[in-house]
Amino acid sequence: MLLPLAGRNISYDIVGSENAPVVVFSHSLAADLGMWAEQVPALVAAGYRALRMDLRGHGGSGAPPGPYTIDQLADDVILVLDAIGEQQCHFVGLSIGGMIGQSLGIRYPGRVKSLMLCDTQAASPADAASRWGPRIEAILKANSLEPIADATMARWLTADYKKAHRGRWQQIRDTIAGCTPAGYIGCAQAIGNFNFIKQLPSVKTPTLVVCGTDDPAGSPEEVRHIASLFGNGTYGEFVGARHLPNMEQPDAFNAMLIQWINTHK
């Protein structure tokens, strides 16, 4: 579905009973709402309504001129919630999606019942320029994300996952390669220009911060520290997973997610 706005659309998908509590899912940079396919059936079976959104310039969402900010991306979540008439939600975000969840907790505390933030950071990494600069240069030269697709997949999923799920692995790789350069660059610039560390202690929304223990983007110690910054934070982990534990270990991820939102519904 599309939410038409001035000069752009937001693509979203919503599954489940209209009377069920809403759980919003926000994906990683260069992914799309299909990243959460393993979560939707279990969530709906547990009595919830799954709302998945595409970031600006990702999937079916339009790419307005960048750079973007994390707060602007969080405002997009509120626009969709308002459009479907939902005042509150549980929120699940991974990587940049987790950063968006932090902005929601800080700026819209009345709209979120709980937060589950996965494999994320609380401020721009110190090496943001050197980390994304070469990637952006390669993307601009090719006018495509194809040059960075394989390296991104190596950070996201283990070799064992690729062997066991070749079709799903290829779907995700194709999604990365098909992401718009404008959307990727605009969102990467948002990641490179934020810092919520001083504001997180004010967030009283119950917040679960989790990671794959083999995620090269952040160690368990770093993610545990982020959890400790929240006024009501809890830490969880998925041993052996990389950046997408929701895909590598879907049963364990779904069990943790459903237990979490059941506790805070």
C-alpha positions as CSV (number, residue, x, y, z in Angstrom):
1,M,0.0,0.0,0.0
2,L,1.0,3.6,-0.5
3,L,0.5,6.7,1.6
4,P,0.6,9.6,-0.8
5,L,2.3,12.7,0.4
6,A,3.5,15.9,-1.2
7,G,6.1,14.9,-3.7
8,R,6.5,11.3,-2.5
9,N,4.8,8.1,-1.3
10,I,5.5,5.9,1.7
11,S,5.1,2.2,1.0
12,Y,3.8,0.0,3.8
13,D,2.1,-3.3,4.5
14,I,-0.3,-4.2,7.3
15,V,-1.5,-7.7,8.1
16,G,-3.8,-8.9,10.9
17,S,-7.1,-8.2,12.5
18,E,-8.1,-4.5,12.5
19,N,-8.8,-4.7,16.2
20,A,-5.4,-6.2,17.2
21,P,-2.6,-4.2,18.7
22,V,-0.2,-2.9,16.1
23,V,3.5,-3.8,15.9
24,V,5.5,-1.5,13.6
25,F,8.6,-2.9,11.9
26,S,11.5,-0.7,10.6
27,H,14.2,-2.3,8.5
28,S,17.9,-1.9,8.0
29,L,19.7,0.4,5.6
30,A,19.5,-1.0,2.0
31,A,16.8,-3.6,2.9
32,D,13.0,-3.2,2.7
33,L,9.9,-4.4,4.5
34,G,10.4,-7.9,3.2
35,M,13.2,-8.3,5.7
36,W,10.5,-9.0,8.3
37,A,8.8,-11.8,6.4
38,E,9.8,-14.4,9.0
39,Q,8.1,-12.4,11.8
40,V,4.7,-11.7,10.3
41,P,3.0,-15.1,10.5
42,A,4.1,-15.7,14.1
43,L,3.1,-12.2,15.2
44,V,-0.4,-12.5,13.6
45,A,-0.9,-15.9,15.1
46,A,-0.1,-14.4,18.5
47,G,-2.9,-11.9,18.1
48,Y,-1.1,-8.8,16.8
49,R,-1.3,-6.7,13.6
50,A,2.0,-6.3,11.8
51,L,2.8,-2.9,10.1
52,R,5.9,-2.9,8.0
53,M,7.2,0.2,6.3
54,D,9.8,1.0,3.7
55,L,12.3,3.8,4.5
56,R,12.6,6.7,2.1
57,G,14.1,5.5,-1.2
58,H,13.8,1.9,-0.2
59,G,11.4,-0.7,-1.5
60,G,8.3,1.1,-2.8
61,S,8.9,4.4,-0.9
62,G,9.8,7.5,-2.8
63,A,13.2,9.2,-2.3
64,P,12.8,12.9,-1.7
65,P,16.0,15.0,-1.9
66,G,18.4,14.2,1.0
67,P,20.1,14.3,3.3
68,Y,17.6,12.9,5.7
69,T,17.7,12.9,9.5
70,I,16.7,10.1,11.9
71,D,14.0,12.4,13.3
72,Q,12.5,12.8,9.8
73,L,12.4,9.1,9.4
74,A,10.7,8.7,12.7
75,D,8.2,11.3,11.7
76,D,7.3,9.1,8.7
77,V,6.3,6.3,11.1
78,I,3.9,8.7,12.8
79,L,2.5,9.8,9.5
80,V,1.6,6.2,8.7
81,L,0.2,5.5,12.1
82,D,-2.0,8.6,11.8
83,A,-3.1,7.5,8.3
84,I,-4.4,4.2,9.6
85,G,-5.9,5.7,12.7
86,E,-3.6,4.1,15.3
87,Q,-2.6,6.1,18.3
88,Q,-0.2,3.6,19.8
89,C,2.1,0.8,18.7
90,H,4.8,-1.5,19.7
91,F,7.9,-0.8,17.7
92,V,10.6,-3.1,16.4
93,G,13.6,-1.6,14.5
94,L,16.9,-3.0,13.3
95,S,20.1,-1.0,12.6
96,I,18.8,2.4,11.3
97,G,15.4,1.1,12.3
98,G,16.6,0.9,15.9
99,M,17.8,4.5,15.6
100,I,14.3,5.5,14.4
101,G,12.9,3.7,17.5
102,Q,15.1,5.8,19.8
103,S,13.8,9.0,18.2
104,L,10.2,7.8,18.7
105,G,10.9,7.0,22.3
106,I,12.4,10.4,22.9
107,R,10.0,12.6,20.9
108,Y,6.7,10.5,20.9
109,P,6.6,8.7,24.2
110,G,2.8,8.5,24.2
111,R,2.8,6.7,20.8
112,V,4.9,3.7,21.7
113,K,4.0,1.0,24.2
114,S,7.3,-0.8,23.9
115,L,10.5,-0.7,21.9
116,M,12.6,-3.6,20.6
117,L,15.8,-2.2,19.1
118,C,18.1,-4.7,17.2
119,D,21.7,-4.4,16.2
120,T,21.7,-0.6,16.5
121,Q,23.7,2.3,17.8
122,A,22.9,5.3,20.0
123,A,25.1,7.8,18.1
124,S,26.9,8.1,14.8
125,P,29.9,5.8,14.8
126,A,33.2,7.6,15.1
127,D,34.3,6.1,11.7
128,A,31.1,7.1,9.9
129,A,33.0,9.0,7.2
130,S,35.5,6.3,6.4
131,R,32.8,3.6,6.7
132,W,30.3,5.0,4.3
133,G,32.4,7.3,2.2
134,P,33.9,4.6,0.0
135,R,30.5,2.8,-0.3
136,I,28.8,6.0,-1.4
137,E,31.6,6.7,-3.9
138,A,31.2,3.3,-5.4
139,I,27.4,3.7,-5.5
140,L,27.7,7.1,-7.2
141,K,30.2,5.8,-9.8
142,A,27.9,2.8,-10.7
143,N,24.6,4.6,-10.1
144,S,23.7,1.4,-8.3
145,L,24.2,-0.5,-5.0
146,E,25.4,-3.5,-7.0
147,P,29.1,-2.8,-6.1
148,I,28.4,-3.1,-2.3
149,A,25.8,-5.9,-2.3
150,D,28.1,-8.9,-1.6
151,A,30.1,-7.1,1.1
152,T,26.8,-6.0,2.7
153,M,25.5,-9.6,2.7
154,A,28.7,-10.8,4.3
155,R,28.2,-8.5,7.2
156,W,24.5,-9.3,7.5
157,L,24.3,-13.1,7.4
158,T,26.7,-16.0,8.1
159,A,28.0,-18.4,5.4
160,D,26.0,-21.2,7.0
161,Y,22.8,-19.2,6.5
162,K,23.7,-18.7,2.8
163,K,24.2,-22.5,2.4
164,A,21.0,-23.4,4.1
165,H,18.8,-20.7,2.6
166,R,20.1,-19.9,-0.9
167,G,16.8,-18.6,-2.2
168,R,16.1,-16.3,0.7
169,W,19.8,-15.1,0.6
170,Q,19.4,-14.2,-3.0
171,Q,16.2,-12.3,-2.4
172,I,17.9,-10.1,0.2
173,R,20.9,-9.5,-2.0
174,D,18.7,-8.5,-4.9
175,T,16.9,-6.1,-2.6
176,I,20.2,-4.4,-1.7
177,A,21.3,-4.1,-5.3
178,G,17.9,-2.7,-6.2
179,C,17.8,0.0,-3.5
180,T,17.9,3.5,-4.9
181,P,21.2,5.3,-4.6
182,A,19.3,8.5,-3.4
183,G,17.5,6.5,-0.6
184,Y,20.7,4.7,0.5
185,I,22.8,7.9,0.6
186,G,20.1,10.0,2.3
187,C,19.7,7.4,5.0
188,A,23.4,6.8,5.4
189,Q,23.8,10.6,5.9
190,A,21.2,10.4,8.7
191,I,23.2,7.6,10.4
192,G,26.3,9.8,10.1
193,N,24.7,12.8,11.9
194,F,22.9,11.9,15.1
195,N,23.6,11.4,18.8
196,F,20.8,10.3,21.3
197,I,23.1,9.3,24.2
198,K,22.2,12.1,26.5
199,Q,18.5,11.8,25.8
200,L,18.1,8.1,26.2
201,P,17.9,8.1,30.0
202,S,14.7,10.2,29.7
203,V,13.0,7.4,27.7
204,K,10.8,5.5,30.1
205,T,9.1,3.3,27.5
206,P,10.1,-0.4,28.2
207,T,13.0,-1.0,25.8
208,L,14.6,-4.3,24.8
209,V,18.0,-3.8,23.0
210,V,19.3,-7.0,21.3
211,C,22.0,-8.1,19.0
212,G,23.5,-11.0,17.1
213,T,26.7,-11.7,19.0
214,D,28.7,-12.0,15.8
215,D,27.5,-8.7,14.3
216,P,30.6,-6.8,13.0
217,A,28.8,-3.5,13.4
218,G,28.6,-3.7,17.2
219,S,29.8,-6.0,19.9
220,P,27.5,-7.4,22.7
221,E,29.3,-5.2,25.1
222,E,28.5,-2.1,23.1
223,V,24.8,-3.1,22.7
224,R,24.5,-4.0,26.4
225,H,25.8,-0.5,27.2
226,I,23.1,1.1,25.0
227,A,20.5,-0.9,26.9
228,S,21.8,0.5,30.1
229,L,21.3,4.1,28.9
230,F,17.5,3.7,28.8
231,G,15.4,4.5,31.8
232,N,13.8,1.1,31.5
233,G,16.2,-0.9,29.3
234,T,16.8,-4.6,29.0
235,Y,19.5,-6.5,27.0
236,G,19.1,-9.7,24.9
237,E,21.3,-11.5,22.4
238,F,21.3,-14.2,19.7
239,V,24.4,-16.2,19.9
240,G,26.2,-16.7,16.6
241,A,24.0,-14.4,14.5
242,R,25.3,-11.5,12.6
243,H,23.4,-8.3,11.7
244,L,20.0,-9.9,10.9
245,P,19.2,-12.2,13.8
246,N,15.5,-12.0,12.9
247,M,16.4,-14.0,9.7
248,E,19.2,-16.2,11.0
249,Q,17.3,-17.3,14.1
250,P,13.7,-16.5,13.4
251,D,12.2,-18.9,16.0
252,A,14.3,-17.5,18.8
253,F,13.7,-14.0,17.6
254,N,10.0,-14.4,17.3
255,A,9.7,-16.0,20.8
256,M,11.7,-13.2,22.4
257,L,9.6,-10.5,20.5
258,I,6.2,-12.0,21.4
259,Q,7.2,-12.5,25.0
260,W,8.3,-8.9,25.1
261,I,5.2,-7.3,23.7
262,N,2.9,-9.7,25.6
263,T,4.6,-8.4,28.8
264,H,4.0,-4.8,27.8
265,K,0.7,-4.8,25.9
